[in-house]
Amino acid sequence: MAVVFEPTKGLTDKPFHYCPGCCHGIIHRLVAETLVDNDALETAVGVASVGCTYNSYEYIACDMVQAAHGRAPAVATGIKRNLKDSFVFTYQGDGDLASIGTAEIVHAAARSENITVIFVNNAVYGMTSGQMAPTTLVGQVTTTSPWGRDPSYQGYPINVSEFLSNLAGAAYVERVCVTDYKNIQNAKRAIQKAFNVQKNKLGFSLVEVLSTCPTNWGKEPLAAMDWLKENMEKQYPLGCYKGADITFDADGKYVSGAIPATSNNCVNVGEVKK
Amino acid sequence: MAKGKLTFNENLCKGCGLCVAACPKKILELDKTRLNSKGYHPATCVNPDECIGCAFCATQCPDVVITVERF
């Protein structure tokens, strides 16, 4: 008899505080499994953000730091520049990353900081009881858009993966979801690829994971999964937006693919002053 | 066909039902006759002999309730 699935050592024994059916539990597990698979649990440093994930440091069994609201990429930058051999990741929601933390994420990507961002997008502010977020869909009802999001008044949703993939510093940007077994395996592959990108010092990597928020969407967990597939995937198409051609060998060593220019291979423009 | 065995850490279960929908053999149910320590109806396997050990349920579970063995 072989054990084919057991709770990973990368998670602590503390039960998740998330609502029934919330995808955070699945995404926490995928991150923790990736750390265990790469034997990085002892050296990895995570940065928890503000939002429902505020105490993810209680659940993932690696070293973790709590950052101020939206500032996780800036904190991760400091950690990574000092602990160059550690795997440094941030775990952020959409209210954190796409709203108050827009400046930090854009400039972390533009600087091509060698960090990994796990971005959980559920189209709503979860912890503060379901206000409209920058990622809320057009027409979506939230507590602060009770008649549905009206673009003429409240603007349009931000597609974070698309706009970050336009920055030269971003090495790898992919959007995945965790609605079923196949997509969960795909999400795990994407997180592993982001891990490899950082290990090979290729630059900034981001995995956007579409997630449900059954409580604030006012839906049963299963109905929320269906709603995600029907509505969110139209606004936020799944797929790899940058770095699709980057490949690694079985040991996770970089083989080929377009990567951001580094100090080793960039060409100086203009005269260098001495 | 491989046989599977499921072990539920029942007190972690929040009764969300995602495992029930994920099971290809449709042998999982929320036990409406019992409550766990959190006050939810826990997921149980109603026909253990049918289990094929695919681990779809455990992969989908957000609360890492299920351990799967295959033999």
Interface residues (C-beta under 8 A of the other chain):
Chain A: M1 A2 V3 V4 F5 E6 P7 T8 L11 P15 F16 Y18 C19 P20 G21 C22 C23 H24 G25 I26 R29 D180 Y181 I184 Q185 P214 E220 P221 L222 M225
Chain B: G4 K5 N9 N11 L12 K14 G15 C16 G17 L18 A21 A22 Y40 G53 A55 F56 A58 T59 Q60 C61 P62 D63 V64 I66 T67 V68 E69 R70 F71
